[in-house]
Amino acid sequence: MGVAGCGKSIVGKGMAAGLGATFIEGDRLHPPENVARMASGEPLTDALRAGWLDAIGQQVAASIAGGHSVVATCSALKRGYRDRLRGFCPDIVFLYLEIDPATARRRVANRRGHFMPASLVDSQFAILEAPVADEVALTVDAKRPVADIVAGAIHALRRS
């Protein structure tokens, strides 16, 4: 979880490979209307995110019900969004990829072929609620090398 540009997709893919887990790319589950809004520079509201969060939660729950471990990417910026996902999977563990606004904006501006413009990064930081002590979450510095993040997160998960 984290804002755009923090590395959710690359870290998620690495974790899924390292864990032998199913990978769910949350961005692919956005309805076309949400993608169009973001592509035009309009941030999503809580109401617009609700169906998207449910789609992610349903896919996670279905994978688990099928006997598979799963890694899913999702911004999950607010506590309420994470709580919604916990409704589908109470044992979910969040990996918060913490990053500063300037680095996130630079990374998003340098991406090619993605609908999320760099102009929306600040709106994500504006609503970001970092996980707190009563949430099952691991916070890591998203500027660290991807391989280090993946290895550290997998190690922490296997210890818990």
DRENDO-1510 file (C-alpha; in Angstrom, 1 decimal, always signed):
<recs>
REC; n; res; u; v; w
REC; 1; MET; +0.0; +0.0; +0.0 .
REC; 2; GLY; +1.0; +3.6; -0.5 .
REC; 3; VAL; +0.8; +6.6; -2.8 .
REC; 4; ALA; +1.4; +6.4; -6.5 .
REC; 5; GLY; +5.0; +6.0; -7.3 .
REC; 6; CYS; +6.0; +4.2; -4.1 .
REC; 7; GLY; +6.7; +0.9; -6.0 .
REC; 8; LYS; +3.6; -1.1; -5.1 .
REC; 9; SER; +3.6; -3.1; -8.4 .
REC; 10; ILE; +7.3; -4.0; -8.6 .
REC; 11; VAL; +7.5; -4.8; -4.9 .
REC; 12; GLY; +4.2; -6.8; -5.1 .
REC; 13; LYS; +5.4; -8.8; -8.1 .
REC; 14; GLY; +8.6; -9.6; -6.3 .
REC; 15; MET; +6.9; -10.6; -3.2 .
REC; 16; ALA; +4.4; -12.8; -5.0 .
REC; 17; ALA; +7.3; -14.5; -6.8 .
REC; 18; GLY; +9.3; -15.0; -3.6 .
REC; 19; LEU; +6.3; -16.4; -1.8 .
REC; 20; GLY; +4.9; -18.5; -4.6 .
REC; 21; ALA; +1.7; -16.5; -4.3 .
REC; 22; THR; -1.0; -15.3; -6.7 .
REC; 23; PHE; -0.4; -11.6; -7.7 .
REC; 24; ILE; -3.3; -9.2; -8.0 .
REC; 25; GLU; -2.6; -5.8; -9.6 .
REC; 26; GLY; -5.1; -3.5; -8.0 .
REC; 27; ASP; -4.8; -0.9; -10.7 .
REC; 28; ARG; -6.2; -3.4; -13.3 .
REC; 29; LEU; -9.4; -3.6; -11.3 .
REC; 30; HIS; -10.4; +0.0; -11.5 .
REC; 31; PRO; -13.6; +0.5; -13.5 .
REC; 32; PRO; -13.1; +2.4; -16.8 .
REC; 33; GLU; -14.8; +5.5; -15.3 .
REC; 34; ASN; -12.2; +5.7; -12.5 .
REC; 35; VAL; -9.3; +5.3; -14.9 .
REC; 36; ALA; -10.8; +8.1; -17.1 .
REC; 37; ARG; -11.2; +10.4; -14.1 .
REC; 38; MET; -7.7; +9.9; -12.9 .
REC; 39; ALA; -6.3; +10.2; -16.4 .
REC; 40; SER; -8.0; +13.6; -16.7 .
REC; 41; GLY; -6.4; +14.7; -13.4 .
REC; 42; GLU; -9.4; +14.2; -11.2 .
REC; 43; PRO; -8.8; +12.5; -7.8 .
REC; 44; LEU; -11.2; +9.7; -6.8 .
REC; 45; THR; -13.7; +10.2; -4.0 .
REC; 46; ASP; -14.3; +7.6; -1.3 .
REC; 47; ALA; -17.5; +6.6; -3.1 .
REC; 48; LEU; -15.7; +6.0; -6.4 .
REC; 49; ARG; -13.1; +3.9; -4.6 .
REC; 50; ALA; -15.6; +1.7; -2.8 .
REC; 51; GLY; -16.4; -0.7; -5.7 .
REC; 52; TRP; -12.7; -0.9; -6.6 .
REC; 53; LEU; -11.8; -1.8; -3.0 .
REC; 54; ASP; -14.5; -4.5; -3.1 .
REC; 55; ALA; -13.2; -5.9; -6.3 .
REC; 56; ILE; -9.8; -6.3; -4.8 .
REC; 57; GLY; -11.1; -7.7; -1.6 .
REC; 58; GLN; -13.3; -10.2; -3.5 .
REC; 59; GLN; -10.3; -11.4; -5.6 .
REC; 60; VAL; -8.1; -11.7; -2.5 .
REC; 61; ALA; -10.8; -13.7; -0.7 .
REC; 62; ALA; -11.4; -16.0; -3.7 .
REC; 63; SER; -7.7; -16.7; -3.9 .
REC; 64; ILE; -7.5; -17.6; -0.2 .
REC; 65; ALA; -10.6; -19.7; -0.4 .
REC; 66; GLY; -9.0; -21.6; -3.3 .
REC; 67; GLY; -6.0; -22.4; -1.1 .
REC; 68; HIS; -3.6; -19.8; -2.5 .
REC; 69; SER; -1.6; -17.2; -0.7 .
REC; 70; VAL; -2.0; -13.8; -2.4 .
REC; 71; VAL; -0.2; -10.5; -2.8 .
REC; 72; ALA; -2.3; -7.6; -4.0 .
REC; 73; THR; -1.4; -4.0; -4.7 .
REC; 74; CYS; -3.7; -1.2; -3.7 .
REC; 75; SER; -3.1; +2.3; -2.5 .
REC; 76; ALA; -5.3; +1.7; +0.6 .
REC; 77; LEU; -4.5; +5.3; +1.6 .
REC; 78; LYS; -7.0; +5.6; +4.4 .
REC; 79; ARG; -7.7; +3.5; +7.5 .
REC; 80; GLY; -11.3; +3.0; +6.3 .
REC; 81; TYR; -10.1; +1.6; +3.0 .
REC; 82; ARG; -7.9; -0.9; +4.8 .
REC; 83; ASP; -10.7; -1.8; +7.1 .
REC; 84; ARG; -12.9; -2.4; +4.1 .
REC; 85; LEU; -10.3; -4.8; +2.7 .
REC; 86; ARG; -10.0; -6.5; +6.2 .
REC; 87; GLY; -13.7; -7.2; +5.8 .
REC; 88; PHE; -12.8; -9.7; +3.0 .
REC; 89; CYS; -9.7; -11.0; +4.7 .
REC; 90; PRO; -9.4; -10.4; +8.5 .
REC; 91; ASP; -5.8; -11.7; +8.5 .
REC; 92; ILE; -4.5; -9.3; +5.8 .
REC; 93; VAL; -1.1; -7.8; +6.4 .
REC; 94; PHE; -0.3; -4.5; +4.8 .
REC; 95; LEU; +3.1; -3.5; +3.6 .
REC; 96; TYR; +3.2; +0.3; +3.7 .
REC; 97; LEU; +5.8; +1.7; +1.2 .
REC; 98; GLU; +6.5; +5.0; +2.7 .
REC; 99; ILE; +7.9; +7.7; +0.4 .
REC; 100; ASP; +8.2; +11.5; +0.3 .
REC; 101; PRO; +6.1; +13.6; -2.1 .
REC; 102; ALA; +9.0; +14.8; -4.3 .
REC; 103; THR; +10.3; +11.3; -5.0 .
REC; 104; ALA; +6.7; +10.0; -5.7 .
REC; 105; ARG; +6.0; +12.9; -8.1 .
REC; 106; ARG; +9.3; +12.3; -9.9 .
REC; 107; ARG; +8.7; +8.6; -10.2 .
REC; 108; VAL; +5.1; +9.1; -11.5 .
REC; 109; ALA; +6.2; +11.8; -14.0 .
REC; 110; ASN; +8.8; +9.3; -15.4 .
REC; 111; ARG; +6.4; +6.4; -15.8 .
REC; 112; ARG; +5.2; +5.6; -19.3 .
REC; 113; GLY; +1.9; +4.0; -20.2 .
REC; 114; HIS; +0.1; +4.5; -16.9 .
REC; 115; PHE; -3.1; +6.5; -16.4 .
REC; 116; MET; -2.1; +8.2; -13.1 .
REC; 117; PRO; -0.7; +11.6; -13.8 .
REC; 118; ALA; +2.0; +13.2; -11.5 .
REC; 119; SER; -0.5; +16.0; -10.8 .
REC; 120; LEU; -2.6; +13.6; -8.6 .
REC; 121; VAL; +0.3; +12.6; -6.3 .
REC; 122; ASP; -0.3; +15.5; -3.9 .
REC; 123; SER; -4.0; +14.6; -3.6 .
REC; 124; GLN; -3.0; +11.2; -2.4 .
REC; 125; PHE; -0.7; +12.6; +0.2 .
REC; 126; ALA; -3.5; +14.9; +1.3 .
REC; 127; ILE; -5.7; +11.9; +2.3 .
REC; 128; LEU; -3.0; +9.5; +3.3 .
REC; 129; GLU; -3.4; +7.9; +6.8 .
REC; 130; ALA; -0.4; +5.8; +7.6 .
REC; 131; PRO; -1.1; +2.6; +9.4 .
REC; 132; VAL; -1.1; +2.9; +13.2 .
REC; 133; ALA; -0.1; +0.5; +16.0 .
REC; 134; ASP; -3.3; -1.4; +16.1 .
REC; 135; GLU; -3.1; -2.4; +12.4 .
REC; 136; VAL; -1.2; -5.3; +11.2 .
REC; 137; ALA; +1.2; -3.5; +8.9 .
REC; 138; LEU; +4.9; -3.3; +8.2 .
REC; 139; THR; +6.3; +0.1; +7.2 .
REC; 140; VAL; +9.4; +0.3; +4.9 .
REC; 141; ASP; +11.3; +3.1; +3.2 .
REC; 142; ALA; +10.2; +2.9; -0.4 .
REC; 143; LYS; +13.5; +4.5; -1.6 .
REC; 144; ARG; +15.4; +1.4; -0.6 .
REC; 145; PRO; +16.4; -1.1; -3.3 .
REC; 146; VAL; +13.4; -3.2; -4.4 .
REC; 147; ALA; +15.2; -6.4; -3.7 .
REC; 148; ASP; +15.9; -5.3; -0.1 .
REC; 149; ILE; +12.3; -4.4; +0.4 .
REC; 150; VAL; +11.1; -7.7; -0.9 .
REC; 151; ALA; +13.5; -9.8; +1.0 .
REC; 152; GLY; +12.9; -7.9; +4.3 .
REC; 153; ALA; +9.1; -8.1; +3.9 .
REC; 154; ILE; +9.2; -11.8; +3.1 .
REC; 155; HIS; +11.4; -12.4; +6.1 .
REC; 156; ALA; +9.1; -10.4; +8.4 .
REC; 157; LEU; +6.0; -12.3; +7.1 .
REC; 158; ARG; +7.6; -15.7; +7.6 .
REC; 159; ARG; +8.5; -14.7; +11.2 .
REC; 160; SER; +5.0; -13.6; +12.1 .
</recs>
